[in-house]
């Protein structure tokens, strides 16, 4: 069984990054927490969660296909914070339901760097299952 604690983050593919930063930052009060311009990623703090903005023409954004609109997606994926995060148990659970999964990889989330697994729902939406942050002395394996 997988125990979801809360939404960790949502990733939006955007056409006008500056306009979206102003909207989420100025209008909704979500300050920029982290930028990775080489990837095309801006992460804004939204309470205990993050809103990730990915320009469609950046490295990550190009992987999502057409820009947002009638024929393109603007939501890249959403992420559930899972607790406890027991990779073997989660993958065994997914296997029982015939849901393919890859080994966990370290990814940054609302609580910091920690393990996560990507899966796909029946209609093609990407869902990330995210564990808590690694302890300060522990590195990703």
Backbone as JSON, one array per atom type, in Angstrom:
{
  "sequence": "XXXXXXXXXXXXXXXXXXXXXXXXXXXXXXXXXXXXXXXXXXXXXXXXXXXXXXXXXXXXXXXXXXXXXXXXXXXXXXXXXXXXXXXXXXXXXXXXXXXXXXXXXXXXXXXXXXXXXXXXXXXXXXXXXXXXXXXXXXXXX",
  "N": [[0.84, -1.19, 0.0], [0.45, 2.26, -0.72], [1.05, 5.22, 0.95], [-0.13, 8.33, 0.75], [0.91, 11.49, 1.72], [0.71, 14.24, 1.1], [0.37, 16.74, -1.52], [3.33, 17.3, -3.24], [4.62, 18.78, -5.32], [3.84, 20.6, -8.36], [4.34, 20.63, -11.86], [4.53, 23.0, -14.28], [4.43, 23.62, -17.72], [5.54, 26.34, -19.51], [5.02, 29.24, -21.6], [5.68, 31.97, -21.44], [7.93, 32.73, -19.32], [8.72, 34.87, -17.56], [6.33, 36.29, -17.22], [4.77, 34.33, -15.95], [6.26, 33.93, -13.61], [5.88, 36.45, -12.43], [3.09, 36.32, -12.04], [2.7, 34.03, -10.29], [4.52, 34.76, -8.32], [4.15, 37.61, -7.62], [1.31, 38.0, -7.68], [0.21, 35.7, -6.38], [1.96, 35.36, -4.29], [4.18, 33.58, -4.14], [7.38, 32.99, -3.53], [10.51, 32.84, -5.38], [12.33, 29.94, -4.99], [14.36, 28.34, -5.97], [16.5, 28.18, -8.77], [17.31, 26.71, -11.88], [18.7, 27.43, -14.42], [20.13, 26.27, -16.54], [18.78, 23.91, -17.01], [16.28, 24.85, -17.49], [14.34, 25.57, -15.42], [12.38, 26.86, -12.86], [11.7, 27.12, -9.5], [9.11, 27.76, -7.31], [8.04, 28.62, -4.05], [5.14, 27.42, -2.57], [3.47, 27.56, 0.01], [3.71, 24.58, 1.77], [4.42, 23.22, -0.46], [5.73, 23.08, -3.87], [5.7, 25.06, -6.86], [6.68, 24.34, -9.94], [8.11, 25.9, -12.69], [8.55, 25.44, -16.07], [10.04, 26.46, -18.88], [8.81, 26.05, -22.19], [10.63, 25.98, -24.27], [13.04, 25.37, -23.2], [15.56, 23.06, -21.94], [14.28, 20.98, -20.34], [11.63, 21.57, -20.95], [11.32, 21.13, -23.74], [11.14, 18.41, -23.86], [8.52, 17.81, -23.37], [6.92, 18.07, -25.61], [4.62, 19.78, -27.81], [3.98, 23.32, -27.27], [1.92, 24.68, -24.54], [-1.55, 24.63, -25.2], [-4.18, 24.07, -27.59], [-3.3, 21.64, -28.74], [-1.22, 20.86, -27.12], [0.35, 20.0, -23.96], [0.19, 21.6, -20.75], [0.64, 20.91, -18.18], [3.21, 19.2, -16.84], [3.86, 17.17, -14.93], [2.57, 15.85, -11.8], [3.23, 15.61, -8.3], [3.15, 13.38, -5.62], [3.78, 13.35, -2.17], [5.07, 10.73, -0.44], [4.78, 8.7, 2.4], [5.53, 6.17, 4.62], [8.53, 6.1, 2.59], [9.27, 3.42, 1.04], [11.08, 1.97, -1.14], [11.24, -0.68, -2.27], [8.85, -1.86, -1.35], [6.94, -0.12, -2.45], [7.41, -0.44, -5.21], [6.82, -3.16, -5.46], [4.11, -3.13, -4.83], [3.13, -1.58, -6.96], [3.78, -3.3, -9.06], [1.99, -5.41, -8.56], [-0.33, -4.32, -9.51], [0.21, -4.09, -12.14], [1.57, -1.82, -12.96], [4.11, -0.25, -14.52], [7.39, 0.6, -13.31], [10.38, 2.43, -12.71], [13.66, 2.19, -11.15], [14.07, 4.09, -8.13], [15.1, 7.52, -8.21], [17.28, 10.23, -7.3], [15.73, 13.31, -6.66], [14.82, 16.76, -6.58], [12.52, 18.1, -4.31], [9.73, 19.58, -2.52], [10.67, 19.39, 0.07], [13.35, 19.12, -0.21], [16.23, 17.35, -1.6], [15.62, 14.02, -2.51], [14.5, 10.54, -2.76], [12.64, 9.44, -5.68], [10.0, 8.14, -7.71], [8.83, 7.78, -10.97], [5.67, 7.27, -12.48], [3.05, 6.31, -14.78], [-0.28, 7.26, -15.32], [-3.45, 5.67, -16.32], [-4.33, 7.33, -18.44], [-2.16, 8.55, -19.46], [-0.96, 10.56, -17.93], [1.78, 11.82, -16.1], [2.89, 10.8, -12.97], [4.54, 11.52, -10.03], [6.03, 9.81, -7.37], [7.16, 10.65, -4.31], [9.74, 10.53, -1.94], [10.87, 11.54, 1.37], [13.4, 14.03, 2.26], [16.9, 13.23, 1.82], [18.93, 12.27, 4.6], [21.22, 14.67, 6.05], [23.96, 13.73, 5.91], [23.8, 11.65, 4.16], [24.14, 10.46, 0.86], [22.67, 10.18, -2.4], [22.09, 6.92, -3.52]],
  "CA": [[0.0, 0.0, 0.0], [1.15, 3.53, -0.78], [0.4, 6.21, 1.82], [0.14, 9.69, 0.3], [0.82, 12.48, 2.78], [0.26, 15.51, 0.55], [0.94, 17.12, -2.8], [4.67, 17.84, -3.07], [4.79, 19.85, -6.3], [3.26, 20.48, -9.69], [5.25, 21.17, -12.85], [3.82, 23.65, -15.38], [5.19, 24.02, -18.9], [5.11, 27.72, -19.74], [5.51, 29.93, -22.79], [6.26, 33.25, -21.02], [8.42, 32.47, -17.97], [8.68, 36.07, -16.73], [4.92, 36.57, -16.87], [4.33, 33.32, -14.97], [6.93, 34.24, -12.33], [5.17, 37.6, -11.86], [1.78, 35.88, -11.57], [2.81, 33.19, -9.1], [5.28, 35.48, -7.29], [3.53, 38.85, -7.17], [-0.13, 37.86, -7.45], [-0.09, 34.64, -5.41], [2.9, 35.41, -3.16], [5.06, 32.41, -4.12], [8.74, 33.46, -3.85], [11.42, 31.91, -6.04], [13.17, 29.2, -4.05], [15.51, 27.72, -6.63], [16.55, 28.3, -10.24], [18.29, 25.92, -12.61], [18.53, 27.96, -15.77], [20.68, 25.35, -17.54], [17.73, 22.92, -17.3], [15.02, 25.52, -17.76], [13.49, 25.23, -14.29], [12.28, 27.82, -11.76], [10.85, 26.53, -8.47], [8.55, 28.76, -6.41], [7.48, 28.06, -2.82], [3.7, 27.61, -2.4], [3.22, 26.91, 1.3], [4.61, 23.45, 1.97], [4.65, 22.61, -1.76], [6.41, 23.88, -4.88], [5.2, 25.19, -8.23], [7.83, 24.35, -10.84], [7.84, 26.48, -14.0], [9.49, 24.91, -17.05], [9.81, 27.06, -20.2], [8.65, 25.01, -23.21], [11.75, 25.95, -25.2], [14.24, 25.0, -22.46], [15.97, 21.65, -22.0], [13.21, 20.13, -19.83], [10.38, 21.89, -21.64], [11.26, 20.51, -25.07], [10.82, 16.99, -23.7], [7.07, 17.67, -23.21], [6.17, 18.21, -26.85], [4.14, 21.09, -28.24], [3.69, 24.27, -26.19], [0.54, 24.63, -24.05], [-2.56, 25.08, -26.15], [-5.16, 23.06, -28.0], [-2.65, 20.37, -29.05], [-0.07, 20.62, -26.25], [0.07, 19.97, -22.52], [0.93, 22.57, -19.95], [1.02, 20.25, -16.93], [4.18, 18.16, -17.12], [3.54, 16.09, -14.0], [2.34, 16.26, -10.42], [4.0, 14.76, -7.4], [2.64, 13.08, -4.28], [4.75, 13.02, -1.12], [4.71, 9.42, 0.09], [5.43, 8.42, 3.67], [6.97, 6.08, 4.44], [8.99, 5.8, 1.24], [9.98, 2.14, 1.01], [11.13, 1.73, -2.58], [10.92, -2.07, -2.62], [7.43, -2.09, -1.09], [6.18, 0.66, -3.42], [7.53, -1.07, -6.52], [6.08, -4.44, -5.4], [2.7, -2.76, -4.88], [2.84, -1.18, -8.34], [3.84, -4.52, -9.87], [0.74, -6.17, -8.36], [-1.36, -3.69, -10.32], [0.68, -4.02, -13.5], [2.04, -0.46, -13.26], [5.57, -0.26, -14.65], [8.14, 1.63, -12.59], [11.84, 2.37, -12.78], [14.26, 2.4, -9.83], [14.01, 5.47, -7.59], [16.23, 8.4, -8.51], [17.24, 11.44, -6.47], [15.15, 14.5, -7.29], [14.53, 17.82, -5.62], [11.11, 18.35, -4.06], [9.4, 20.65, -1.59], [11.45, 19.23, 1.31], [14.76, 18.94, -0.55], [16.63, 16.22, -2.44], [15.25, 12.72, -1.97], [14.17, 9.56, -3.79], [11.32, 9.52, -6.3], [9.68, 7.18, -8.77], [7.81, 8.24, -11.92], [4.77, 6.28, -13.07], [2.1, 6.91, -15.7], [-1.65, 6.8, -15.07], [-4.03, 5.06, -17.52], [-4.57, 8.27, -19.52], [-0.89, 9.1, -19.9], [-0.43, 11.59, -17.05], [2.93, 11.4, -15.31], [2.73, 10.98, -11.53], [5.78, 11.25, -9.29], [5.9, 9.39, -5.97], [8.36, 11.27, -3.75], [10.1, 10.32, -0.54], [11.41, 12.68, 2.09], [14.78, 14.38, 1.93], [17.95, 12.4, 2.37], [19.6, 12.86, 5.78], [22.34, 15.54, 5.62], [25.21, 13.03, 5.61], [23.56, 10.57, 3.19], [24.09, 10.81, -0.55], [21.84, 9.27, -3.19], [22.81, 5.68, -3.82]],
  "C": [[0.88, 1.24, 0.0], [0.38, 4.53, 0.06], [0.8, 7.62, 1.39], [-0.09, 10.65, 1.46], [0.25, 13.79, 2.28], [0.81, 15.69, -0.85], [2.29, 17.76, -2.55], [4.9, 19.0, -4.04], [4.01, 19.56, -7.57], [4.21, 21.17, -10.65], [4.42, 21.7, -14.02], [4.78, 24.0, -16.5], [4.66, 25.38, -19.31], [5.74, 28.31, -21.0], [6.25, 31.2, -22.38], [6.67, 33.13, -19.55], [8.31, 33.71, -17.07], [7.26, 36.41, -16.29], [4.41, 35.6, -15.82], [4.99, 33.54, -13.62], [6.23, 35.41, -11.66], [3.81, 37.17, -11.3], [1.9, 35.1, -10.27], [3.55, 33.91, -7.96], [4.54, 36.67, -6.75], [2.06, 38.68, -6.81], [-0.43, 36.86, -6.34], [0.9, 34.56, -4.25], [3.82, 34.21, -3.02], [6.48, 32.88, -4.5], [9.55, 32.39, -4.58], [12.3, 31.27, -4.98], [14.45, 28.72, -4.71], [15.38, 27.91, -8.14], [17.62, 27.37, -10.77], [18.13, 26.29, -14.08], [19.08, 27.03, -16.85], [19.68, 24.26, -17.92], [16.46, 23.58, -17.81], [14.03, 25.19, -16.67], [13.56, 26.34, -13.25], [11.28, 27.23, -10.77], [10.43, 27.62, -7.49], [7.9, 28.05, -5.22], [6.01, 28.43, -2.72], [3.29, 26.9, -1.13], [4.2, 25.78, 1.51], [4.97, 22.76, 0.65], [5.43, 23.55, -2.67], [5.57, 23.95, -6.15], [6.44, 25.32, -9.09], [7.38, 24.91, -12.19], [8.94, 26.05, -14.95], [9.18, 25.56, -18.4], [9.8, 25.98, -21.29], [9.84, 24.91, -24.16], [13.08, 25.65, -24.5], [14.49, 23.5, -22.56], [14.84, 20.72, -21.52], [11.92, 20.32, -20.62], [10.23, 21.24, -23.0], [10.87, 19.04, -24.99], [9.31, 16.76, -23.63], [6.26, 17.86, -24.47], [5.77, 19.64, -27.14], [3.89, 22.0, -27.05], [2.24, 24.14, -25.73], [-0.42, 25.23, -25.07], [-3.47, 23.92, -26.5], [-4.53, 21.69, -28.2], [-1.47, 20.04, -28.12], [-0.45, 20.67, -24.78], [0.79, 21.12, -21.83], [1.26, 22.0, -18.57], [1.96, 19.11, -17.3], [3.91, 16.95, -16.24], [3.16, 16.69, -12.66], [2.96, 15.21, -9.52], [3.31, 14.62, -6.06], [3.8, 12.77, -3.35], [4.25, 11.75, -0.45], [5.48, 9.19, 1.39], [4.79, 7.19, 4.31], [7.32, 5.77, 2.98], [9.88, 4.57, 1.31], [9.97, 1.7, -0.44], [10.7, 0.32, -2.95], [9.43, -2.35, -2.44], [6.56, -1.35, -2.11], [6.22, -0.03, -4.79], [6.8, -2.42, -6.56], [4.58, -4.17, -5.51], [2.3, -2.39, -6.31], [2.84, -2.39, -9.26], [2.55, -5.33, -9.76], [-0.4, -5.61, -9.2], [-0.94, -3.54, -11.79], [1.14, -2.63, -13.93], [3.56, -0.48, -13.33], [6.22, 0.88, -13.85], [9.63, 1.37, -12.77], [12.38, 2.49, -11.36], [14.15, 3.87, -9.42], [15.27, 6.23, -7.96], [16.14, 9.61, -7.6], [16.69, 12.61, -7.27], [14.83, 15.5, -6.19], [13.02, 18.02, -5.52], [10.94, 19.42, -3.02], [10.21, 20.58, -0.29], [12.94, 19.05, 1.05], [14.97, 17.71, -1.42], [16.28, 14.91, -1.76], [14.84, 11.79, -3.09], [12.79, 9.8, -4.39], [11.23, 8.5, -7.42], [8.62, 7.82, -9.66], [6.99, 7.06, -12.4], [3.83, 7.04, -14.01], [0.71, 6.36, -15.4], [-2.26, 6.28, -16.38], [-4.28, 6.01, -18.69], [-3.31, 9.02, -19.92], [-0.33, 10.23, -19.05], [0.73, 11.03, -16.23], [2.7, 11.77, -13.85], [4.06, 10.63, -10.88], [5.42, 10.88, -7.86], [7.2, 9.75, -5.29], [8.53, 10.93, -2.28], [10.64, 11.58, 0.08], [12.86, 12.94, 1.73], [15.76, 13.38, 2.52], [18.49, 13.06, 3.63], [20.83, 13.64, 5.32], [23.6, 14.8, 5.22], [25.05, 11.99, 4.51], [23.5, 11.13, 1.78], [23.18, 9.81, -1.24], [22.69, 8.07, -3.58], [22.74, 5.37, -5.29]]
}
